[in-house]
C-alpha cells in the first residue's frame, strides 16, 4: 500500500502511465488499487 498526500493536483494519469509501463509494477502486480492519494488544500 502506498499513501500519497499532496497540496496540489496529483497527476493521476501520469501515475497510471508509469504503472502501465513499469517492469517492476508488472513483476509485482502493482496496480493503482493499492495507492491512496489525498489532496490537502491550504486555507
Z-matrix of the N, CA and C atoms (Angstrom, degrees):
N
C 1 1.447
C 2 1.517 1 107.85
N 3 1.318 2 115.11 1 140.60
C 4 1.460 3 121.96 2 178.48
C 5 1.518 4 108.73 3 -128.65
N 6 1.328 5 116.37 4 129.12
C 7 1.462 6 121.86 5 177.60
C 8 1.525 7 108.24 6 -110.39
N 9 1.330 8 116.44 7 129.93
C 10 1.461 9 121.72 8 178.64
C 11 1.519 10 107.99 9 -124.71
N 12 1.317 11 116.17 10 127.80
C 13 1.465 12 121.60 11 177.08
C 14 1.526 13 107.16 12 -120.37
N 15 1.320 14 117.34 13 129.21
C 16 1.452 15 120.84 14 -176.29
C 17 1.518 16 111.28 15 -138.63
N 18 1.330 17 116.26 16 151.38
C 19 1.461 18 121.25 17 176.71
C 20 1.523 19 111.45 18 -90.62
N 21 1.308 20 117.13 19 -18.26
C 22 1.463 21 120.54 20 179.51
C 23 1.524 22 109.35 21 -113.02
N 24 1.299 23 115.57 22 175.09
C 25 1.461 24 120.24 23 -179.65
C 26 1.522 25 109.64 24 -63.68
N 27 1.306 26 115.91 25 129.63
C 28 1.462 27 120.63 26 -178.56
C 29 1.524 28 109.81 27 -84.54
N 30 1.341 29 118.15 28 134.10
C 31 1.471 30 121.65 29 -178.84
C 32 1.535 31 111.85 30 -78.23
N 33 1.320 32 116.70 31 75.80
C 34 1.463 33 120.67 32 -175.69
C 35 1.526 34 112.47 33 -64.17
N 36 1.320 35 118.16 34 -32.84
C 37 1.477 36 119.76 35 176.79
C 38 1.523 37 110.70 36 -63.39
N 39 1.317 38 116.13 37 -40.07
C 40 1.468 39 120.19 38 178.51
C 41 1.527 40 110.36 39 -65.17
N 42 1.308 41 117.40 40 -40.48
C 43 1.460 42 121.06 41 177.19
C 44 1.524 43 110.40 42 -60.37
N 45 1.319 44 117.47 43 -44.43
C 46 1.467 45 121.10 44 178.27
C 47 1.526 46 110.76 45 -60.98
N 48 1.340 47 117.55 46 -41.39
C 49 1.469 48 121.10 47 177.36
C 50 1.523 49 111.11 48 -62.54
N 51 1.331 50 116.33 49 -43.48
C 52 1.463 51 119.81 50 179.48
C 53 1.523 52 111.40 51 -62.70
N 54 1.323 53 116.85 52 -43.23
C 55 1.463 54 120.18 53 179.42
C 56 1.523 55 111.34 54 -66.18
N 57 1.308 56 116.33 55 -36.02
C 58 1.464 57 121.02 56 -178.15
C 59 1.531 58 111.87 57 -67.57
N 60 1.339 59 116.87 58 -36.27
C 61 1.460 60 121.02 59 -174.01
C 62 1.527 61 114.54 60 -104.19
N 63 1.303 62 118.02 61 -1.53
C 64 1.458 63 121.21 62 -177.42
C 65 1.525 64 111.26 63 -82.62
N 66 1.337 65 117.40 64 124.57
C 67 1.464 66 119.34 65 176.39
C 68 1.533 67 111.92 66 -64.54
N 69 1.319 68 117.01 67 -31.62
C 70 1.465 69 120.24 68 178.58
C 71 1.523 70 110.22 69 -68.12
N 72 1.330 71 116.87 70 -42.65
C 73 1.470 72 120.53 71 178.84
C 74 1.522 73 110.36 72 -62.87
N 75 1.323 74 117.08 73 -38.63
C 76 1.474 75 119.67 74 177.83
C 77 1.521 76 111.07 75 -69.42
N 78 1.322 77 116.67 76 -42.48
C 79 1.465 78 120.84 77 -177.75
C 80 1.526 79 111.51 78 -61.23
N 81 1.331 80 116.73 79 -42.45
C 82 1.461 81 121.10 80 -176.76
C 83 1.524 82 113.16 81 -100.92
N 84 1.329 83 116.29 82 9.02
C 85 1.473 84 123.31 83 178.10
C 86 1.526 85 111.90 84 53.70
N 87 1.317 86 115.36 85 47.51
C 88 1.463 87 121.27 86 178.52
C 89 1.525 88 108.71 87 -83.75
N 90 1.314 89 116.25 88 127.64
C 91 1.459 90 121.36 89 176.75
C 92 1.523 91 108.75 90 -126.88
N 93 1.301 92 115.86 91 169.93
C 94 1.464 93 119.60 92 179.28
C 95 1.527 94 111.81 93 -71.82
N 96 1.320 95 117.30 94 -6.69
C 97 1.467 96 120.41 95 176.35
C 98 1.528 97 111.81 96 -63.96
N 99 1.324 98 116.57 97 -20.80
C 100 1.457 99 121.34 98 -177.81
C 101 1.527 100 112.54 99 -104.44
N 102 1.332 101 116.83 100 12.98
C 103 1.461 102 121.68 101 -178.50
C 104 1.525 103 109.17 102 -119.38
N 105 1.328 104 116.42 103 126.41
C 106 1.461 105 122.17 104 179.17
C 107 1.522 106 107.99 105 -112.58
N 108 1.331 107 116.15 106 122.32
C 109 1.461 108 121.78 107 179.00
C 110 1.524 109 108.32 108 -113.76
N 111 1.328 110 115.62 109 128.90
C 112 1.463 111 120.15 110 178.18
C 113 1.519 112 109.14 111 -123.01
N 114 1.310 113 115.65 112 129.10
C 115 1.464 114 122.06 113 177.51
C 116 1.523 115 108.34 114 -93.88
N 117 1.325 116 115.93 115 119.29
C 118 1.457 117 121.18 116 179.90
C 119 1.527 118 107.15 117 -114.27
N 120 1.309 119 116.17 118 106.33
C 121 1.468 120 119.10 119 -179.72
C 122 1.522 121 110.13 120 -86.73
N 123 1.305 122 115.49 121 148.00
C 124 1.460 123 120.26 122 177.51
C 125 1.523 124 109.29 123 -90.56
N 126 1.293 125 115.83 124 150.73
C 127 1.472 126 120.52 125 -177.48
C 128 1.505 127 110.31 126 -98.83
